[in-house]
Amino acid sequence: MESRSYGDAEPQTVEDELDTLEVYPLKGYGAVEIGIHRFHHPGHPEDGEGDAKFITIWQNKDGDWKVTRVISYYHNHGLLAK
């Protein structure tokens, strides 16, 4: 589990569900990572946990990997309960 914050958003604790993880090379650029993650807001336990699909774009530049874009979507649809 790790804590992530995007833009001005409040940090969330996020856990990638490894059995949903897919990784594909992007020739000449890096890789794309797709899956489902579970999250909760540490400062707001009343919100409970949620889940969402995510896409992470990785760039490999001279052997150094860097996340260039993260998209989290389709929130709280019980994806992990299915």
N, C-alpha and C positions, 0 to 999 in steps of 0.2 A: 504494500500500500504506500502511496505517496501523496503529498499535498501538492495541489496544482491551483494556479490562479491564472485566469485569462483576462487580459486587459484590466479594467477597473473592477472586475468581479471579485467578490469575497472568496478567499481560498476554500477549496473543497478537498476532502480526503477521497482519493480515487483508487480503485483496485481493478486492474484489468483482469478479465476472466480468460485465463490462458487457453481454455478449451474452445473459445470462440475466435481466437486470434488467427488471422491470415496475413501473410507478408509476401509481397510480390516485388520483383525488381522493376525499376523504371530505367531502361537503358539510357545511358548518357547523363543520368541525373542522380539516382539513388534508389529509394524504395518507398512503397506505400504499405502502411500497416492498417488493417481493418479489424474491428471486433466490437465487443460489448464490454462496457465497464460499469461497475457499481460505484456509487458515490454517496457521500453524506456531507452535510455542512456542520463542521465541529461546533460552531457558535449557536446552532439552532437544532438541538436534538429533537425538538417537537416536529421538525420536518421529516424525520425518519430517513430511510434510505431510498435511493432511486437507481434507475439504470438507464443507460443510453447506448446507442451505437456511436462509434467514433471512427474517424479516419485521421491518420497521422502521416504527413509527407516528410520524408527524410531526404536530405541532400548529402551526398558524399563528395566532398571537395578535397582532393589531394590526400585521401585516406582519413579525413576528419568527418565524422557524421554529425549533422546538425538538424534539428527539427525546424522545418520552415513553415508548416501550417498544421493546425489541429482543428478539426471540425467535430463537434459533438452534437448529435441530433436524435430525434425520435425518443425524447425523454419520458420516463415514467409510464411505459406501456407494458410493464410486467414481462419484459423480454427474458429475464432469467428464470421466471416461474414457468415458462413454456417448455 
